Amino acid sequence: MHCNLSLEDVSLCKTKNTKSNQLAFGVMLSFFKLHTQFPLDKELTISSQLILQVAKNLGIDPIFIVTFDWSGRNAKKYRQDIRQYLGYRLENAEDIALTINYLVDNLIPRHLSDSVLLEQTRLYFAKNKIEIVSTKQLEHYILLANQKFEQQFLGKIFNNLNQEDLLLIDRILSKDSDEDHGVIELSELKQDIAGAKIKNVQDAIDKINLLGQIKLSDSIVDSVDRKLLFKYYERVMAFAPSNILDFTPTIKYATMAIFWLVRLELLLDSLTDTMIKLVKKMRSSAEKPVDRYILQEVKRVDGKFDILEKLAVLNAKNPKGIIEEKIYPLVSQDKLEAVIEDLQHRGSKWYQDQVQEKMHTTYAYGNRGSLLSILRTLQMSEDQIDYKPILNAINFINEYWNRYESCIC
C-alpha cells in the first residue's frame, strides 16, 4: 500500500527542523491519508514499505526514523498539525451520539455482519472528517447501537400488540395439560407438517388460524431485513416456554410476535407445498388403474400393435402404393376397421381424460374437504393475466362454499 506525498506535502514536511522529524512527519501524514488515524496502538503498525516510500519522496535516508520519539511532545503536535492540514478533527460526545444514531437508522436494521458494520462505521468517520478511533471503541459504539435499536424495534412491536394478543401469547407460553384444547402448545407450533397426507392438513390449518390472530404493522416489518426477523424467530425456536417467560415483558411479547409472523409464513409455504404434493399423489394414484386397464385392453383387438407396425413399415417402403394391393394382403380391412374403432372410441386425449376422471372421483369422495380447506386458508394473488381464470375459479369455490356452510348453520 503506497501513498506518494504531493509537492505541498513535501514542503510542509521540510518545515520541520531535523531530518528525523521531517521523515516522521511525512510517515505520519502518509499513514493518516491511508487509514484516517495514527499508529497509536498495536493494531496499527507502520510498514517498512511506507517508510521507504516517504524517505524516497523526501530524499532522506530512512535510518533517521529510528531516532524519532513516537510518544513524545513532537509526535503529539504533529498529529494536531496533520489534522488541521487535512481538515480532520477528534471525535466529541456529539459525534458519538450521531454515530450510534446513524448505525441504528441505517445499518443495524439491515442485519449486516460484524465486519461490515465495523468497516461502514470507519467509513462514516472518514466521510465526516473525524479521526477514526480504535477498533475496540468502534465495536463498543456498534454494541450500543445494537442495544438501542433492539430496544426501539421491540418497543414498537410491543406497542403494536393489543390486549388480546398479549393474552394469547401468555396462554401459549403458560399452557398446561389441564387447559382447554383451544390453544396449541408452543412445541406443536414449532413442528412442521409431517408429510403430504390428508390427516396432517387440518392440524396445519389449525396452527395457521391460530398464528393469523396476531398481526404486525407492515411499516414495522418492512423496516428491517428479513434475516433480522429470523434471528428472533430462531431464539424462540431454541428456547423452552420457561426460558421465554424469564424475558422482560417487552422482549417476551415482541419476540413471540415476531415468531408468530415468521412461523405463519413458513407454515403457509409448507401448506402450499403439501397441496402440490397431494395433487401429484392423486394423479399418480389415478394413473395406476388407467395403466392396468390399458394393459388389459391391448388384447381386445388381437395383434393391434403388430398391425400398426406392419402399416408403418408398408407406408415407409411403399409411399405411392395402392392400399388394396399393398396393405390388405397383410392386414385385412376388417382388422383395420376394428383398430380405427378402438382408437376413435378413446379419442386423442383419452389417457388424460381417464386420469382426470379418476382424480375427480378421488377428490369428490375423499380429498375434497381437505383440499378446499387449504384453498380457503391460502391467500392467493397473481399479476399475470394468464392465471386470473384460475384465481377467479378459486374465489368462486370459496364464495359458494361459504354460502353452503351458512345454509347449514
Phi, psi and omega in degrees: 000125185235152176213096181290140178281139175282171178299322178294320178298315181297318179299320179294319179297322183291346178285347178283150195279343179229160178297324178298315180291320179299314180294316180297317178298317179297320179295316180296320179295313180296319181297318181293323178298327181279321191243353184056031175196168182257156181283077186261345181223182187292338184284345179236114180241150180273125180283151178295330178298319180294317179299315180296320180295315180294318179301321178294317179298324184267349183068038183239143177295126182299345181296337182295341181294337185294329186273358184277138179268104185288344179253008184273185184294322180297318180299318179297316180294321181296324178297318177296317180298319182292319177301314181295319181296319183267356178083024179257168178213167175282153178289157174229181184300322179295321178298320180298315180296319180293323178297314180297317179296323177298317179296316182296318186279330191241330189246314183302319179299343182269000175053054180278161178290162181300319182294320179291319177300318181296315181292322179292328177291320175300317180297322178299316177300312184297317181294331180265013175057043177245134178298129182291133179275183183292160179300322180299317179293318179298319178296327177293319178297320179295320177298315179296322179294319177298317180295317180294317180298312182299320179298316181290315184295310179293328177296320178297318180295316180300317180291341179280344182274142176263179185297324179294323177298313181297319180295318180297318179297317179297320180295322179294314183287334185253008185298136174233177186293341182272353184280165182293166185272009180285347181243135181266140180293151180300321180298327178286322178297332180283344185278142177279172177292126187276069176090157182278076179230146182302322184294340181271348185294313184295323177299318180295319180294322177299318178296316181297318178297322179291314182293332180287354182285336179255123182237134178255149179297136178300327181296329178283313184294318184286350183278353182231161176290144181300329180297330178292320177299321180293332177299316179285325177300313181293333176296316178291321179300329183273338186260152172276160179307323181297324177292319182291327179295341178279349178294160171295154184307314182298312181294320182299305185290320181292318179296318178295324179295321177295318176302317179305312183296308184293319181296321178299314180298317182292321179291324176296318176299317181293323179293321176299315178298321179297318180298317179299317180293322179295318179296320177296321178295320178299317180294317179299318179293325181288330182289329184299308179295328178293318178298318178297320180297320180298317180298322178291324184284344180305326185275353186296319170251107187304132175067029184303312183287329175296320180297315180297322179295315180298318179299318180296316181295314181299317181291328179289320183276334183231067184297336182250009183287158179274132184304315184298328183272325188262319188267310186302327177299330181264320181232119184291159179297323179298319179296315180298318180296325179292320178294317180300314180299320181295316182288321179293328178299326182276329180082169184289334180244035185300312183299311181298321180295320180294317179297317181297322179295319178295319179298318180296322177297314178300318180297313186293324187252000182219310190255000188303309184299316182292315181293321177294325177297321178295315180299323179290328183284322182281133176262110186254142174212152184205131178274337181290123184296334181296334183263358181302317179301323179295314179295322177297321179294318179297316178297322179297315179299313181297320181297314183282337174290321177298319178296321181297316180293324179296321179295322180294319180294000000 
